[in-house]
Structures are given as C-alpha cells and as structure tokens.
Amino acid sequence: MDDEETEPVGGPLPPAESLDERVLSTSEHLLRYVEVIAAVVLVILFAIGVFDLGLQIFNSALDGSITDPLVVVGFIDTALLLFIIVEVYQTVVAYTQESETRRIVRLVIYTGVIAMVRKAIIFRTGEYADEGAALMAAGSYTLIILGLATLLIVERRTRQLDATGSQSG
C-alpha cells in the first residue's frame, strides 16, 4: 500500500458548513415560508373585503341609502383599502421572488399614494378638535402626497433614462 492519501470516491469532500452558515440558511428558508404565509393571508383578507364590499353595496341598494354621498364615499374608502391590500401583497411577492429593489420601491410608493388618496377622500374637518388641527392634518396629507408624487416622477424618469441608455448602449 502506498502512503499517499486517496480522495474519496466522487472527489474531494466539500468544506464543512459552519454553524453560523447553517443557522442563517435555515432562517432564510423560514423567512421565505413566513413571507408566503403573509401573502396567503393578504389574499384571504382581500377576498373577504371584496365580499364585504359587495354586501355593503347590495344592502345599501335595498334600503335606498346607496344615493347618500357619505355611503358612496364609504364604498370608495373600502375599495381603496382593498387596493392597498393588493399593493402590499405585490410587495410581499416581490420580496419573496427577490425582485429588483426598484420594483419594490415603486410598489411601496404606489401603496403610499393610494393610502394618502384614501385619507384625502375620507377627510372630514369635523373629526378634529378645531380648525387648526384639521388644517395641520390637511397640510400634512398634502406634503406627503406631494412627496410621494415627486418620488414617483423621479422613479419613472430614472426608469426611462435607464431604458434609453440600455437601448443605445
């Protein structure tokens, strides 16, 4: 027999994974499962919300309150809330699929825009202690909407510039 070490059948053994790497790998898999569960929960919430909105509209049509502007605003509020759920769902899916960061940011911006438009639609000055508090809230909503709109414009222009740059390059 010669004294040379022989390699095991199938080649050299892979380096042993450290405990830290195994724990991180396990936690990444666990996080993926939790993200998928969160997506399923959002789908269920959306389905329940659509069913509930349909019931609200049906009941309002039966009792004649469907012509009341406040009832209609309530429908719009519920519908916009459902759109927010869809946007959050798409964000969770984008994270799960490890989409590009720009897509995730765009989804977050859309979610913010829908949420703030919803706040603006249901805004009632009577819900605040005084006119000053209502004005402060309205000003805050306006600043947030303008900030989100600016972010959306910058994101779209950047995407267009990237698209034209990659076509000419």
N, C-alpha and C positions, 0 to 999 in steps of 0.2 A: 504494500500500500504506500502511496506517496503521501508526503506530509502537507501537500497543498490543500487549502480549504476549497471545497467544492461548493458551487452555488446550488441552492435548492432547485428542484425541478420547476420550470416556469420562470426562471430568472431571479434576480435579487428580491429580497423582501422589501416592501415599501417601508419608509420610516414610520415609526410608531407615532400615532397622533397623541399630542399632549392632552392632558385633562382639560385644559382651558379651551382647546380647539373643539373637543367633543362637546363640552358644555355649550359653547357658542353655537355650534352646529345644531344641537338639539333645541336650543332656544330659538334659532331662526326657523326651524321647522314648526315649532309650537306657535310662533308668531304668525306664520302663514295660515295655520289652521284657525287661529283666532280671527284673522282678517277675513277668511272665508265665512266663518260663522257670523261675523258682523255684517257681511254682505247679504247673507241669507235673512238675517233679522231685518235689515233695511227693506228687502223685497217684501217680506211679510207685512211690515208697517205700511209700506206703500199700498199694497193690496187692500189692507184694512181701511186705509184712508180713502182710497178710491170708492170702495163700497159705502163707507160712511158719507162721503160727499154725495153719492148717488141717492142715498136715503134722505139726506137733508133736502136735496132738490125736489125729490118726489113728495116728501111731506109738505114742503112749502108750496108746491103746486096744488096739493089737495086742500090745504087750509087757506089758500089765497094770499099768503104773505110773500109769495115769490116776486111780487111787484114792488115790495118795500126796498128802497135803495140800501138800507143797512143790512138787510138779509142778503142781497146780491153782493155787497162788499164782503160779507162773511163767507160767501161761496168763493170769491176771488182769493180771500185770505187763505182758505183751506187749500185751494188749488196751488197757490204759490208755495205753501208749506210742502205740498206733495212734490213740487219741482225741486225744492231744497233737498228733500229726501233722495230724489233721483240723482242730483248733483253729488251729494255725499256718497251715495252708492258708487257712482262712477269714479269718485276719488279713491274709495277703498279698493275698487277693482284695479285702478291704475297703480296703486301701491303694491297690490298683490302681484300684478303682472310685471312689476318693476319697470314701468313706463318711464320715458324720459321726464326729467324734472320739469321741463317747460310745460308739458301736458298737465302735470299735476297742479302746477301753479295756476294755469289757465282755469282748470276746474274749480280750484279754490276761489279764484276771482269771480267766476260765474256764480258760485254759491253765495258769495258775499253780495253781489249785485242783486240777485233775486231776493235775498233776505232783507236788504235795505229797501228795495222797492216795495216789498210786502209791508215793512214798517211804515213807509210813507203813505201807502194806500189806506192802512187802518189807523193812521194818526188822527187822534181826536184831542183838541185842546182841553176839553172838559175833563180829561183823565189826569190832569196835572193840578197841583195845588194853586198855582196862579199863572198869569200870563208870562211872567219872567221864566218860570220853569218850562213852560210849553215852548217859548221862544228858544231857550237853551237847547232843548231836545231837538227841535226842528233844525236849528243851526248845526248841531252835532250830526244829525242824519244827513244834512246837505253836504257837510265836509267829507263824511265817509263815502257818500255816493260819488262825489267829485273825485276823491282819491282813487276809488275803485275804477271809475271810468277812465281816469288817467292811466292807471296800471294796465287796463285792458287795451287802450290805444297804443301804449308803448309796446306791449307784448305782440300785438298784431303787426305793428310796423317792423319790429325786430324780426318776426317770422317772415314777413315779406322780403326784407333785406336779405335774410339768410337764404330764402328760396331763389332770389335773383342772383345772389352771389354764387350759389352752388350750380346754377344753370350756366353761368358764364365761365365757371372755373373748371 
